[in-house]
Amino acid sequence: MRGVSAELAQNDKVTKPVAAYAPEDAALLCGIGRLVCAWTMLEQSLEARLAELRETMGDVRTVGARTRPTMTKLMTELRTTVAMRDRRNAAGLTEIAEVERDLQRIDRFRTLIIGGFQQPSPEGFLCRDLRNNAQYVSLEHLDNEIAALEQVAQRLLTI
C-alpha cells in the first residue's frame, strides 16, 4: 500500500482529494486540525474573558456583536481593559505585550500552514510562504507550535 505522501513527493502535479490521503497522513491532518481548533478556542476564550472583565467593571455592553472580532481587536480591548483595571500596576500590560509577541509568531506560522499548505512530505509537509518560497514543516514543529499556542492561551486567560 503506497500513501499519497509518496505519490505527491514523486509528482508535484498530482491532485488528490483529501479523502484519498493514506493512513500515514492521519497525523498530518490531525495536527493541522488541532492547530486550527486551538486558535479558534483561544479566540472564543479570550472573547468570553473580556466579557467577564467588562461585567466586573460594571460594563455589560457587547462589543462587536454583529461581526466576530479579530485577534487584533480582542488584544486591543484586553490591553485597554487591563489598563483601566490596573491603573497603578503595569505588570498586566507587560504580560500582554509578551504574550502578544508570541501570538504574532504563532499567527504567522498558522497563516503559513493554512494559506500555504502544498503537499505531505515524509514526517511533515511542504508549504509556500507569502514570497512563494517552499518551506518544509515537520510534524514535531507543528506539535511544538500547538503546545506554545496552548501555553499562550493559559497565560492570556490568567491576566
CYANA upper distance limits for C-alpha pairs under 8 A (distance plus 0.5 A):
  2 ARG  CA      6 ALA  CA      7.30
  2 ARG  CA      7 GLU  CA      8.14
  2 ARG  CA     22 ALA  CA      8.22
  3 GLY  CA      7 GLU  CA      7.20
  3 GLY  CA     21 TYR  CA      7.40
  3 GLY  CA     22 ALA  CA      5.22
  3 GLY  CA     23 PRO  CA      7.97
  3 GLY  CA     24 GLU  CA      7.46
  3 GLY  CA     25 ASP  CA      8.27
  4 VAL  CA      8 LEU  CA      6.43
  4 VAL  CA     16 LYS  CA      8.46
  4 VAL  CA     20 ALA  CA      7.69
  4 VAL  CA     21 TYR  CA      6.00
  4 VAL  CA     22 ALA  CA      6.21
  4 VAL  CA     25 ASP  CA      8.35
  4 VAL  CA    120 PRO  CA      8.21
  5 SER  CA      9 ALA  CA      6.54
  5 SER  CA     21 TYR  CA      8.34
  5 SER  CA     22 ALA  CA      8.18
  5 SER  CA     25 ASP  CA      7.73
  5 SER  CA    119 GLN  CA      7.99
  5 SER  CA    120 PRO  CA      5.62
  5 SER  CA    121 SER  CA      6.09
  5 SER  CA    122 PRO  CA      7.34
  6 ALA  CA     10 GLN  CA      6.94
  6 ALA  CA    121 SER  CA      8.08
  6 ALA  CA    122 PRO  CA      8.41
  7 GLU  CA     11 ASN  CA      6.79
  7 GLU  CA     14 VAL  CA      8.13
  8 LEU  CA     12 ASP  CA      6.06
  8 LEU  CA     13 LYS  CA      8.18
  8 LEU  CA     14 VAL  CA      6.65
  8 LEU  CA    119 GLN  CA      7.28
  8 LEU  CA    120 PRO  CA      7.68
  8 LEU  CA    121 SER  CA      8.37
  9 ALA  CA    119 GLN  CA      8.50
  9 ALA  CA    120 PRO  CA      8.22
  9 ALA  CA    121 SER  CA      7.02
 16 LYS  CA     20 ALA  CA      6.76
 16 LYS  CA     21 TYR  CA      8.27
 17 PRO  CA     21 TYR  CA      7.95
 21 TYR  CA     25 ASP  CA      6.62
 21 TYR  CA     26 ALA  CA      8.23
 22 ALA  CA     26 ALA  CA      7.73
 25 ASP  CA     29 LEU  CA      6.97
 25 ASP  CA    120 PRO  CA      7.84
 26 ALA  CA     30 CYS  CA      6.45
 27 ALA  CA     31 GLY  CA      6.42
 27 ALA  CA    139 LEU  CA      8.27
 28 LEU  CA     32 ILE  CA      6.78
 28 LEU  CA    120 PRO  CA      8.14
 28 LEU  CA    124 GLY  CA      7.29
 28 LEU  CA    125 PHE  CA      8.20
 28 LEU  CA    139 LEU  CA      7.23
 29 LEU  CA     33 GLY  CA      6.66
 30 CYS  CA     34 ARG  CA      6.57
 31 GLY  CA     35 LEU  CA      6.77
 31 GLY  CA    139 LEU  CA      7.87
 31 GLY  CA    142 LEU  CA      7.22
 31 GLY  CA    143 ASP  CA      7.35
 32 ILE  CA     36 VAL  CA      6.87
 32 ILE  CA    113 ILE  CA      8.10
 32 ILE  CA    142 LEU  CA      8.24
 33 GLY  CA     37 CYS  CA      6.59
 34 ARG  CA     38 ALA  CA      6.38
 34 ARG  CA    146 ILE  CA      7.76
 35 LEU  CA     39 TRP  CA      6.77
 35 LEU  CA    110 ARG  CA      7.81
 35 LEU  CA    142 LEU  CA      8.39
 35 LEU  CA    146 ILE  CA      6.13
 36 VAL  CA     40 THR  CA      6.78
 36 VAL  CA    110 ARG  CA      8.25
 37 CYS  CA     41 MET  CA      6.47
 38 ALA  CA     42 LEU  CA      6.63
 38 ALA  CA    146 ILE  CA      7.63
 38 ALA  CA    149 LEU  CA      7.61
 38 ALA  CA    150 GLU  CA      7.42
 39 TRP  CA     43 GLU  CA      6.86
 39 TRP  CA    149 LEU  CA      7.84
 40 THR  CA     44 GLN  CA      6.76
 41 MET  CA     45 SER  CA      6.47
 42 LEU  CA     46 LEU  CA      6.45
 42 LEU  CA    153 ALA  CA      6.32
 43 GLU  CA     47 GLU  CA      6.62
 43 GLU  CA     71 MET  CA      7.05
 43 GLU  CA     74 LEU  CA      8.39
 44 GLN  CA     48 ALA  CA      6.73
 45 SER  CA     49 ARG  CA      6.57
 45 SER  CA    157 LEU  CA      8.03
 46 LEU  CA     50 LEU  CA      6.61
 46 LEU  CA     74 LEU  CA      7.64
 46 LEU  CA    156 LEU  CA      8.03
 46 LEU  CA    157 LEU  CA      7.18
 47 GLU  CA     51 ALA  CA      6.84
 47 GLU  CA     74 LEU  CA      7.28
 48 ALA  CA     52 GLU  CA      6.77
 49 ARG  CA     53 LEU  CA      6.69
 49 ARG  CA    157 LEU  CA      7.20
 50 LEU  CA     54 ARG  CA      6.55
 50 LEU  CA     74 LEU  CA      8.46
 50 LEU  CA     77 GLU  CA      8.11
 50 LEU  CA     78 LEU  CA      6.95
 50 LEU  CA     81 THR  CA      8.43
 51 ALA  CA     55 GLU  CA      6.63
 51 ALA  CA     60 VAL  CA      8.17
 51 ALA  CA     62 THR  CA      7.96
 52 GLU  CA     56 THR  CA      6.66
 53 LEU  CA     57 MET  CA      6.80
 53 LEU  CA     81 THR  CA      7.82
 54 ARG  CA     58 GLY  CA      6.88
 54 ARG  CA     59 ASP  CA      5.47
 54 ARG  CA     60 VAL  CA      6.80
 54 ARG  CA     61 ARG  CA      8.44
 54 ARG  CA     81 THR  CA      7.93
 55 GLU  CA     59 ASP  CA      5.55
 55 GLU  CA     60 VAL  CA      5.63
 57 MET  CA     85 ARG  CA      8.22
 64 GLY  CA     68 ARG  CA      7.18
 64 GLY  CA     69 PRO  CA      6.89
 69 PRO  CA     73 LYS  CA      6.42
 69 PRO  CA     74 LEU  CA      6.91
 70 THR  CA     74 LEU  CA      6.76
 71 MET  CA     75 MET  CA      6.53
 72 THR  CA     76 THR  CA      6.66
 73 LYS  CA     77 GLU  CA      6.65
 74 LEU  CA     78 LEU  CA      6.60
 75 MET  CA     79 ARG  CA      6.55
 75 MET  CA    100 GLU  CA      8.17
 76 THR  CA     80 THR  CA      6.70
 77 GLU  CA     81 THR  CA      6.50
 78 LEU  CA     82 VAL  CA      6.49
 79 ARG  CA     83 ALA  CA      6.54
 79 ARG  CA     93 LEU  CA      6.91
 79 ARG  CA     96 ILE  CA      7.41
 80 THR  CA     84 MET  CA      6.78
 81 THR  CA     85 ARG  CA      6.62
 82 VAL  CA     86 ASP  CA      6.32
 82 VAL  CA     92 GLY  CA      7.06
 82 VAL  CA     93 LEU  CA      7.39
 82 VAL  CA    159 ILE  CA      8.49
 83 ALA  CA     87 ARG  CA      6.14
 83 ALA  CA     90 ALA  CA      8.02
 83 ALA  CA     92 GLY  CA      8.29
 83 ALA  CA     93 LEU  CA      7.31
 86 ASP  CA     90 ALA  CA      7.37
 86 ASP  CA     92 GLY  CA      7.94
 90 ALA  CA     94 THR  CA      6.72
 91 ALA  CA     95 GLU  CA      6.69
 92 GLY  CA     96 ILE  CA      6.66
 92 GLY  CA    159 ILE  CA      6.67
 93 LEU  CA     97 ALA  CA      6.68
 94 THR  CA     98 GLU  CA      6.90
 95 GLU  CA     99 VAL  CA      6.62
 95 GLU  CA    159 ILE  CA      8.18
 96 ILE  CA    100 GLU  CA      6.38
 96 ILE  CA    156 LEU  CA      7.67
 96 ILE  CA    159 ILE  CA      8.27
 97 ALA  CA    101 ARG  CA      6.90
 98 GLU  CA    102 ASP  CA      7.11
 99 VAL  CA    103 LEU  CA      6.57
 99 VAL  CA    152 VAL  CA      6.73
 99 VAL  CA    155 ARG  CA      7.85
 99 VAL  CA    156 LEU  CA      7.47
100 GLU  CA    104 GLN  CA      6.59
101 ARG  CA    105 ARG  CA      6.93
102 ASP  CA    106 ILE  CA      6.74
102 ASP  CA    152 VAL  CA      7.75
103 LEU  CA    107 ASP  CA      6.40
103 LEU  CA    149 LEU  CA      7.86
103 LEU  CA    152 VAL  CA      7.67
104 GLN  CA    108 ARG  CA      6.72
105 ARG  CA    109 PHE  CA      6.95
106 ILE  CA    110 ARG  CA      6.56
106 ILE  CA    145 GLU  CA      7.18
106 ILE  CA    148 ALA  CA      8.43
106 ILE  CA    149 LEU  CA      7.34
107 ASP  CA    111 THR  CA      6.51
108 ARG  CA    112 LEU  CA      6.68
109 PHE  CA    113 ILE  CA      6.80
110 ARG  CA    114 ILE  CA      6.54
111 THR  CA    115 GLY  CA      5.98
111 THR  CA    116 GLY  CA      7.82
112 LEU  CA    116 GLY  CA      5.52
112 LEU  CA    117 PHE  CA      7.65
112 LEU  CA    127 CYS  CA      7.30
112 LEU  CA    128 ARG  CA      7.57
112 LEU  CA    129 ASP  CA      6.25
112 LEU  CA    130 LEU  CA      8.23
113 ILE  CA    117 PHE  CA      5.79
113 ILE  CA    127 CYS  CA      7.05
116 GLY  CA    127 CYS  CA      5.32
116 GLY  CA    128 ARG  CA      5.13
116 GLY  CA    129 ASP  CA      6.37
116 GLY  CA    130 LEU  CA      8.23
117 PHE  CA    125 PHE  CA      8.08
117 PHE  CA    126 LEU  CA      6.82
117 PHE  CA    127 CYS  CA      4.85
117 PHE  CA    128 ARG  CA      7.05
118 GLN  CA    125 PHE  CA      7.89
118 GLN  CA    126 LEU  CA      5.90
118 GLN  CA    127 CYS  CA      5.45
118 GLN  CA    128 ARG  CA      7.26
119 GLN  CA    125 PHE  CA      6.19
119 GLN  CA    126 LEU  CA      5.90
119 GLN  CA    127 CYS  CA      7.69
120 PRO  CA    124 GLY  CA      6.74
120 PRO  CA    125 PHE  CA      4.64
120 PRO  CA    126 LEU  CA      6.75
121 SER  CA    125 PHE  CA      4.89
121 SER  CA    126 LEU  CA      6.85
123 GLU  CA    138 SER  CA      6.37
123 GLU  CA    139 LEU  CA      6.48
124 GLY  CA    136 TYR  CA      7.61
124 GLY  CA    137 VAL  CA      6.03
124 GLY  CA    138 SER  CA      4.56
124 GLY  CA    139 LEU  CA      5.28
125 PHE  CA    136 TYR  CA      6.35
125 PHE  CA    137 VAL  CA      5.98
125 PHE  CA    138 SER  CA      7.01
125 PHE  CA    139 LEU  CA      8.24
126 LEU  CA    134 ALA  CA      7.12
126 LEU  CA    135 GLN  CA      6.11
126 LEU  CA    136 TYR  CA      5.09
126 LEU  CA    137 VAL  CA      6.67
127 CYS  CA    134 ALA  CA      6.19
127 CYS  CA    135 GLN  CA      5.66
127 CYS  CA    136 TYR  CA      6.85
127 CYS  CA    137 VAL  CA      7.83
128 ARG  CA    132 ASN  CA      5.55
128 ARG  CA    133 ASN  CA      5.76
128 ARG  CA    134 ALA  CA      5.09
128 ARG  CA    135 GLN  CA      6.45
129 ASP  CA    133 ASN  CA      5.96
129 ASP  CA    134 ALA  CA      7.21
129 ASP  CA    135 GLN  CA      7.63
137 VAL  CA    141 HIS  CA      6.95
137 VAL  CA    142 LEU  CA      7.55
138 SER  CA    142 LEU  CA      6.91
139 LEU  CA    143 ASP  CA      6.67
140 GLU  CA    144 ASN  CA      6.66
141 HIS  CA    145 GLU  CA      6.74
142 LEU  CA    146 ILE  CA      6.81
143 ASP  CA    147 ALA  CA      6.72
144 ASN  CA    148 ALA  CA      6.64
145 GLU  CA    149 LEU  CA      6.58
146 ILE  CA    150 GLU  CA      6.77
147 ALA  CA    151 GLN  CA      6.78
148 ALA  CA    152 VAL  CA      6.66
149 LEU  CA    153 ALA  CA      6.66
150 GLU  CA    154 GLN  CA      6.88
151 GLN  CA    155 ARG  CA      6.80
152 VAL  CA    156 LEU  CA      6.58
153 ALA  CA    157 LEU  CA      6.66
154 GLN  CA    158 THR  CA      6.93
155 ARG  CA    159 ILE  CA      7.27
